[in-house]
Amino acid sequence: MQLKPFLLDAWLDQYEHHIDFDLAASTGPKWTVNDILALADGETRHRFFNHKLAYSRPAGADSLRQAIAEMQQVPVEAVQIVTGASEALVVLMWLAAEPGANVIIPLPGYPPFSALPESLGLETRFYRVSRENDFRIDPDEIERLADSNTRLILVNTPHNPTGATISDGEMEALDDFAAERGIQLVSDEVYHPIYHGRQTKSAARLPHATVIADLSKAFSIPGVRTGWMIDHNAQRRLQYWNARATFSISNNTTGEILSEIAIRKRDIVLGRAQEAATRNLKLLARFMADHRDVLGWIPPRGGMTAFPWLASGENARPFCQAATEHGILLAPGDCFDVPSHFRLGFAASAENFPKALDRFSAFVKTWSSRMATVS
């Protein structure tokens, strides 16, 4: 069994710790432990500082599951805690890995979407989220890819890296389609509920869908490593519990308490991310208009990343490499199997985003002049 190289994290790990402006980041504004604890009442802070560093329950702490259940408006027994949405992906692909089976996933997409099933011997079928289709998630294309051997359909909305979303009606139709054929529909909602325009509901309301999410993106506290799975199917939940107990046993108790605080104070935590994303997306729109001769883009409908491309159509890795020399970090599109694009995060820099765009603008002008000279 082999995992293909994780190009995205290899790139980020190489640069993000010594760069001036990180525009490759996929999260919102950062939080500290003190920031989160300041949101809690005295009793909760006392519990945090005096809790035992013991194992938690494999399903997750009861109070954390209750907080998630209330947020998602589902019964608490429908909630399974995992170590980030990454562990949820491992569990789901592991359970889908039967001889001859296939899974349907987006391209581009978060790299483990494809790396995990491919390593497990699953046939991987891709539906395209392309600029030619205005970054639309097309349910008809997804349905055409499915057959009697399809075990899982994965929809990521808002989508990383394009910011595409799928409508409530389209998701409901996919839920019906998958249920009729015995296919598991998985909705990856790590960026929910950060939207720019049309709001959509969580698929947790649907009777057959499986929702995976975490606190890394929309909540922007990835260091707690808390994720969850929501499923109304009791038999599948038993499989998740057993896989979780086998793979990682439980989360850390410190992270669970911080996670519960953030979820119960989600209006503040999510509000901060939404405000930064909304403000900075407007700045990014003006920037892209100013540089339309060099860069193309489709504004994201949700999340905190955009997926611009070089108007020349060339591979964006040299462009991204040159940007690092000017203190700007972008994520090359070949990390997502779309080389002419690059991922640009617009929320993590928060109030420093205007300065980042000024630096980026100067780089784009330098790059454009250099390319004109070469040609």
Secondary structure, 3 states (H helix, E strand, C coil): CCCCCCHHHHHHHHHHHHCCEECCCCCCCCCCHHHHHCCCCHHHHHHHHHCCCCCCCCCCCHHHHHHHHHHHCCCHHHEEEECHHHHHHHHHHHHHCCCCCEEEEEECCCCHHHHHHHHCCCEEEEEECCHHHCCCCCHHHHHHHCCCCEEEEEEECCCCCCCCCCCHHHHHHHHHHHHHCCCEEEEECCCCCCECCCCCCCHHHCCCCEEEEECCCCCCCHHHCCEEEEECCHHHHHHHHHHHHHHCCCCCHHHHHHHHHHHHCHHHHHHHHHHHHHHHHHHHHHHHHHCCCCEECCCCCECCEECCEECCCCCCHHHHHHHHCCCEECEEHHHHCCCCEEEEECCCCHHHHHHHHHHHHHHHHHHHHHHHHHC
